[in-house]
């Protein structure tokens, strides 16, 4: 089989991770055709840095290239729907970074989409999910939902252990938190589609939905799906006591999005999952999933991992060597991952997508998981605003 030809869309933080991963897993199964960006100069610089054959002047030019068979969307959230539908209609396989899509107050004319009634945003999100799903299924192309939690080696091992144990998953507790996003777009709902819940919480939500899907398929031949959501959200960095502090270690200045969220998901078999996402946690990224089954307990620590623990009496001792994402200081005790991208699942994720597109099989993390994740997120936003339990359609 000839190598799969992939075009990368975007040149930011996530595109850099994907480029590093492609370089790590390089082999005869794929090639990178080039890169496109909303800023052609960025595409040229990115392609030159990674020695890609071509820099495209636009996304549209990339999907018109007959040599490109798959697109890897590392673009802002508000571009996903249109890019997914256009790429699918052009006959390209799609890799899409989380989330699949969202609600951005499109057509409302509101300057602060996050202040719009969440019922309307919930319906907008559902409509965008349908548009993405219909385009991909009608085109018959492959779709890889880039939820790296699903592919993280600690979670993959836990999944295999659960398959062996054969028990019932009763209770899941999952989290992604850190000290706040550096991206400017993350401060505004109209670009990000929400705050900490969609940016951070989509990872643990994807993980718990995946584990319940897998349990149902293993036992009954059909996935166990979420049916109800209850949630609270908040903006802790707008608390008067925080604003009055002389020194701030957390990112602040959120415009119309939350920096903290907690969601409770009920599944159709009566089991539950609790998800925390926060931009108010110091000490580096926290990525964890606790699994309480009828015959086992499994604790997944993606970050921090204690495979290596280091101590420095002052900051700067390890200057020049990467320690951990979103770490405020390299002084004191820290937990550097020997290979952070690998342990977070990026190598296995992109390898799976390439193999699936070439063979025609379904990825471990695919379209159905992406769709349910968005439904849960926006049901949570509606629940938090109206103080109700929201049934999923």
C-alpha positions in Angstrom: 0.0 0.0 0.0 1.2 3.5 -0.8 1.8 5.8 2.1 -1.2 7.9 3.3 -0.7 11.5 2.4 -1.7 13.9 5.3 -2.1 17.7 5.3 -1.9 19.5 8.6 -4.2 22.5 9.2 -2.9 25.0 11.8 0.5 26.0 13.1 -0.2 26.5 16.8 0.3 24.6 20.1 -1.5 21.4 19.0 -0.1 21.4 15.5 3.4 21.5 17.0 2.5 18.4 19.2 1.2 16.6 16.1 4.2 17.5 14.1 6.6 16.2 16.8 4.5 13.0 17.0 4.6 12.5 13.2 8.4 12.8 13.3 8.5 10.3 16.2 6.4 7.7 14.4 7.8 8.3 10.9 7.7 5.3 8.6 6.4 3.9 5.3 2.7 4.1 6.2 2.3 7.9 5.8 3.9 11.1 4.6 3.1 14.7 5.4 2.1 16.6 2.2 2.3 20.0 3.8 0.6 22.5 6.1 -2.1 25.2 5.7 -2.8 28.1 8.0 -5.1 31.2 8.1 -1.8 33.1 7.8 0.2 31.8 4.8 3.5 33.1 6.3 2.9 30.9 9.3 2.3 27.9 7.0 5.5 28.5 5.2 7.5 28.9 8.4 6.0 25.7 9.9 6.6 23.7 6.7 10.2 24.9 6.5 10.8 24.0 10.2 9.5 20.4 9.7 10.9 20.0 6.1 7.4 19.5 4.6 7.2 19.5 0.8 4.6 22.3 0.6 3.0 25.2 2.3 -0.6 25.8 1.2 -2.0 29.4 1.1 -5.3 28.3 2.6 -7.3 25.4 3.9 -9.3 25.4 0.7 -6.1 25.0 -1.4 -5.1 22.1 0.7 -8.3 20.1 0.3 -8.3 20.8 -3.5 -4.9 19.0 -3.7 -5.6 15.5 -5.1 -2.5 14.2 -3.4 -3.9 14.9 0.0 -5.9 11.9 1.3 -6.4 13.0 5.0 -6.5 16.3 6.8 -5.3 16.8 10.4 -7.4 19.7 11.8 -5.4 21.6 14.5 -7.5 24.7 14.0 -9.5 26.8 16.6 -12.7 25.2 17.8 -15.0 27.6 15.9 -13.6 26.4 12.6 -14.1 22.7 13.1 -17.6 22.3 11.7 -17.0 24.1 8.4 -13.6 22.4 8.0 -14.9 18.9 8.8 -17.8 19.2 6.4 -15.7 20.7 3.6 -12.9 18.1 4.0 -15.4 15.2 4.0 -17.2 16.5 0.9 -13.8 16.7 -0.8 -13.4 13.0 0.0 -10.6 13.5 2.6 -10.3 11.4 5.8 -10.5 13.7 8.8 -8.4 13.8 12.0 -10.0 16.4 14.3 -8.6 17.7 17.6 -11.0 18.0 20.5 -13.8 19.1 20.6 -15.6 17.9 17.4 -17.5 21.2 17.3 -19.5 23.4 19.7 -21.7 26.5 20.0 -20.3 29.9 19.3 -23.4 32.2 19.3 -23.3 32.1 15.5 -25.6 34.6 13.9 -26.7 36.1 17.3 -24.8 39.3 16.9 -23.8 39.1 20.5 -20.4 40.4 21.5 -20.3 38.0 24.4 -21.7 34.6 23.3 -21.1 33.1 26.7 -23.9 35.4 28.1 -26.5 34.0 25.7 -29.1 31.7 27.1 -27.6 28.2 27.2 -30.7 26.5 25.9 -30.0 28.3 22.5 -26.3 27.3 22.7 -27.3 23.7 23.5 -29.5 23.5 20.4 -26.8 25.2 18.3 -24.2 22.6 19.5 -26.6 19.7 18.7 -27.2 21.1 15.2 -23.4 21.5 14.6 -22.9 17.9 15.8 -25.5 16.7 13.3 -23.9 18.7 10.5 -20.5 17.1 11.1 -21.8 13.6 11.5 -24.0 13.8 8.4 -21.2 15.1 6.2 -18.7 12.4 7.3 -21.1 9.5 7.0 -22.5 10.7 3.7 -19.0 10.9 2.3 -18.0 7.5 3.6 -14.6 8.9 4.8 -12.7 7.9 7.9 -12.9 10.1 11.0 -10.4 10.1 13.9 -11.4 12.0 17.0 -8.1 13.1 18.5 -8.9 12.4 22.1 -5.5 11.5 23.4 -6.8 10.3 26.8 -8.2 7.3 25.0 -4.8 6.3 23.7 -2.7 7.2 26.8 -0.8 4.1 27.7 -1.9 4.1 31.4 -5.6 4.3 30.3 -5.1 1.7 27.5 -3.6 -0.7 30.1 -6.5 0.0 32.5 -8.9 -0.8 29.6 -7.2 -4.1 29.0 -7.3 -5.0 32.7 -11.0 -4.1 32.8 -11.6 -6.4 29.8 -10.0 -9.2 31.7 -11.7 -8.5 35.0 -15.1 -8.4 33.3 -16.8 -6.5 36.1 -19.3 -3.6 36.1 -18.0 -0.1 36.1 -20.0 1.6 38.8 -18.3 4.9 39.4 -15.8 7.0 37.3 -14.0 10.2 38.6 -11.9 12.1 36.1 -10.1 15.4 35.9 -8.0 17.7 33.7 -6.9 20.9 35.4 -4.0 23.3 35.4 -3.2 27.0 36.0 -4.9 28.4 32.9 -4.6 28.5 29.1 -2.0 30.8 27.5 -4.1 31.1 24.3 -5.9 34.4 23.8 -8.8 32.8 22.0 -9.6 30.7 25.1 -10.8 33.8 27.0 -13.8 34.2 24.6 -16.8 31.9 24.1 -17.2 33.0 20.5 -13.9 31.3 19.6 -13.5 28.5 22.2 -17.2 27.5 22.6 -16.9 27.7 26.4 -14.3 27.7 29.1 -12.6 25.1 31.2 -15.3 22.5 30.6 -14.9 22.3 26.9 -11.1 23.1 26.8 -10.1 20.8 29.6 -13.2 18.8 30.6 -13.6 17.3 27.1 -10.6 15.0 27.8 -11.9 13.3 30.9 -15.4 13.3 29.5 -14.1 11.5 26.4 -12.3 9.0 28.6 -15.2 8.1 30.8 -17.6 7.9 27.8 -15.1 5.7 26.0 -14.7 3.3 29.0 -18.5 2.8 29.3 -18.9 2.4 25.5 -16.2 -0.3 25.6 -17.8 -2.1 28.6 -21.2 -2.3 26.8 -19.7 -3.5 23.6 -17.7 -6.2 25.4 -20.6 -7.5 27.4 -23.7 -6.8 25.3 -22.5 -5.9 21.8 -23.7 -2.3 22.1 -22.3 0.8 23.8 -23.5 2.1 27.2 -24.3 5.7 26.5 -24.9 8.8 28.7 -28.5 9.8 29.3 -28.5 12.7 31.8 -26.2 15.5 33.0 -26.0 17.7 36.1 -23.4 20.4 36.5 -22.1 23.6 38.1 -19.7 26.1 36.7 -17.9 29.2 38.1 -15.3 31.8 37.5 -13.1 31.6 40.6 -10.6 34.2 39.4 -13.4 36.8 39.6 -13.9 36.3 43.3 -13.2 39.6 45.2 -10.7 37.9 47.5 -8.6 36.6 44.5 -8.8 40.0 42.7 -7.5 41.7 45.9 -4.4 39.6 46.1 -1.1 41.3 45.3 0.4 38.5 43.3 -1.4 36.1 40.9 0.0 32.7 39.9 -3.1 31.7 37.9 -4.2 32.9 34.5 -7.1 35.4 34.8 -9.0 37.9 32.7 -11.6 35.4 31.4 -14.2 37.4 29.5 -17.4 35.3 29.2 -16.2 31.8 30.0 -15.9 29.8 33.2 -12.6 28.8 34.7 -14.1 25.9 36.8 -16.7 23.2 36.2 -17.9 20.0 37.7 -20.3 17.7 35.8 -22.1 14.5 36.9 -23.0 12.1 34.1 -25.6 9.4 34.5 -25.3 6.4 32.1 -28.2 4.3 30.8 -27.2 1.3 33.0 -27.4 3.5 36.2 -23.7 4.1 36.6 -22.2 7.5 37.1 -19.1 9.6 36.2 -17.9 12.8 37.9 -15.7 15.2 35.9 -13.7 18.1 37.2 -12.0 20.8 35.0 -10.3 23.8 36.4 -7.9 26.6 35.3 -7.2 27.2 39.0 -4.8 24.3 39.9 -1.1 25.0 40.4 1.7 22.6 40.1 1.4 21.5 36.4 -1.2 19.6 34.5 -3.4 17.1 36.4 -4.8 14.3 34.1 -6.4 11.5 36.0 -9.2 8.9 35.8 -10.3 6.8 38.8 -12.3 3.6 38.0 -14.4 1.9 40.6 -15.6 -1.4 39.3 -17.6 -4.2 41.0 -14.4 -6.3 41.2 -11.5 -3.9 40.8 -10.2 -0.4 41.4 -7.9 1.3 38.9 -6.2 4.7 39.3 -4.9 6.2 36.0 -2.4 9.0 36.5 -1.4 10.4 33.1 0.0 13.6 34.7 1.7 13.9 37.0 3.4 10.5 36.8 5.9 9.4 39.4 8.1 7.3 37.1 10.7 10.0 37.7 10.8 12.4 40.7 13.3 15.2 40.9 14.2 17.8 43.4 15.9 21.2 43.0 16.7 23.6 45.9 15.9 26.6 43.7 14.4 27.3 40.3 16.8 27.2 37.3 18.8 24.1 38.4 17.3 22.2 35.4 17.2 25.2 33.1 17.0 24.2 29.4 15.5 20.8 30.1 11.7 20.3 29.7 10.0 19.3 33.0 6.2 19.4 32.6 3.4 21.4 30.8 2.0 24.4 32.7 4.5 24.2 35.5 5.0 27.4 37.4 8.5 26.6 38.8 11.1 23.9 38.4 12.2 24.4 42.0 11.3 21.9 44.7 9.9 18.4 43.9 8.7 17.8 40.3 7.6 14.9 38.2 9.1 15.0 34.7 7.6 12.5 32.3 10.4 10.6 30.4 8.3 11.0 27.2 5.3 13.2 27.8 3.8 13.1 24.4 4.0 9.2 24.4 2.5 8.9 27.9 -0.4 11.3 26.9 -1.2 9.0 24.0 -0.3 11.1 20.9 2.0 8.4 19.4 -0.7 5.7 19.7 -3.5 8.0 18.6 -2.0 9.1 15.3 -0.7 5.6 14.6 -4.2 4.2 15.0 -5.8 6.8 12.7 -3.2 6.2 10.0 -3.8 2.4 10.2 -7.6 2.8 10.2 -7.7 5.1 7.2 -5.5 2.7 5.2 -7.4 -0.4 6.2 -10.9 0.9 6.5 -11.5 -0.1 10.1 -13.0 2.1 12.9 -10.6 4.0 15.2 -10.6 3.4 18.9 -11.7 7.0 19.2 -14.1 7.8 16.4 -17.1 9.9 15.4 -19.6 8.5 17.8 -17.4 9.3 20.8 -16.8 12.8 19.5 -20.6 13.4 19.1 -21.5 12.2 22.6 -18.7 14.3 24.1 -20.2 17.5 22.7 -23.7 16.6 23.7 -22.6 16.0 27.3 -20.6 19.3 27.5 -23.5 21.5 26.3 -26.0 19.7 28.4 -23.7 20.5 31.4 -23.7 24.2 30.5 -27.5 24.2 30.3 -27.8 22.4 33.6 -25.4 24.8 35.3 -27.3 27.9 34.1 -30.9 26.6 34.8 -30.1 24.4 37.9 -31.7 21.3 36.3 -30.9 17.8 35.3 -30.7 17.7 31.5 -31.8 14.6 29.6 -29.7 13.9 26.5 -31.4 13.6 23.1 
